[in-house]
Amino acid sequence: MIDNIVSFEDHRLGRLDGTLFSRSDEEVMIASIIASLEARNKERDTVRDYIERMETGEIMLHPDDGSAPSPLPLAQLLDLLSGYDHMLSTEIGRLEVEKESLHGPYQD
């Protein structure tokens, strides 16, 4: 009787040992990379939109005391956003290479 219970439990665990929800680890990894790529691309588009708006003068900093706006804080913010854009572009490139290495040359 105990042998039957143990073998049933082994059989049940053997079924669970396979892929999760009929997905292989590689499929899960590719889906994760694609989701990360989409998120990074959207974030980079937003950052580039802010950079463009700052460069065209749509975004301006006005001091509370009524004095003339100083271009220095805006330049620092623009520099920060440009650095973030570069970092996102590098991360997107890394994710694309990782996705291609998982997909292989034979898949689209």
N, C-alpha and C positions, 0 to 999 in steps of 0.2 A: 504494500500500500504506500509506504513512504517512497519507494522507488518511483512509483507512478507520479507522485506529487513533484518530486525533484525533476523528473524528465519533462513533465508539463511546464514547470517553471523555466527550465533550460530552453525549451521550445519557444516559450513566450518571449524570453529575453533575446533569443536568437533573432526573432522577428524585429525586435526593437533595435538590434545592433546594426541594421541596414541603414539606408538613407532616411533622413528626416523628411516626412511628408513627400516621399518619392522624389526628392531632390538630392543630387550628389553634392559633395562639398565644393566641387568646382563650379557648379551652377549657382550655389549660394554666394560664393566668392565673386563671381562675375556680376551677379545682380547687385551685390554690395558696391562693387567698383563703379558700376553704371549709375547707381543712385548717388554715389559721392561725386561723380563727374557732373551729373546734372545739377546738383546743389552748388558745386564750386563754380560752374559756368554761370548760373543765375546770380551768385554773389559777385562774381567778377563783372558781370554786366551792370549790376547796381553800382559798384565802385566806379566803373568807367563812366557811368551816367553822372555821378557826383563830381568826378574830375572834370568832365566836360562842362557842367554847369558852373563850376568854380572858375574855370578858365574863361568862360564867356561872360562872367560877371553876374550871373543869375543869383548866385549865393554871395552875400556880403555880410561882413561882421560890423555891427554898429555898436559902439560903446554906450553904456547906460548914461554916462555923464554928458553926452551930447557932443563930444569932441569928434574930430575927423577920424574916420576909420583908419587903422594902421594896417598896412599890407602884410606885416610880419606874421601875425597869427594865421592868416589865411595861407600864406606861403608855407608855413610849417605844416598845416593841415593837408595842403596839397601834396607836399613831399611825403607825408605819412601815407596818404591814400595811394600815391604812386608806388611806394614800397610794398604796400599791401597787394596792389594789383600785380606787381612782379612776383610776389610770393604765391599768389593764387595761380598765376600762369605756370609757374614752376611745378606746383602741386598737380595741376591739370595734366601737364606733360608727363609727370611720373605715373599718374593713374592711367593715362592712355597707353603708355608703354606696358604697364602691368596688365591691362586688359588685353592688349594684343598678344602678350606672352601666354595668357591663359586661353585665349580664343584659338591661337595657332593660325598659320597662314591659310588654312583650308576653309575657314569659316568666315562668314560676313559679320 
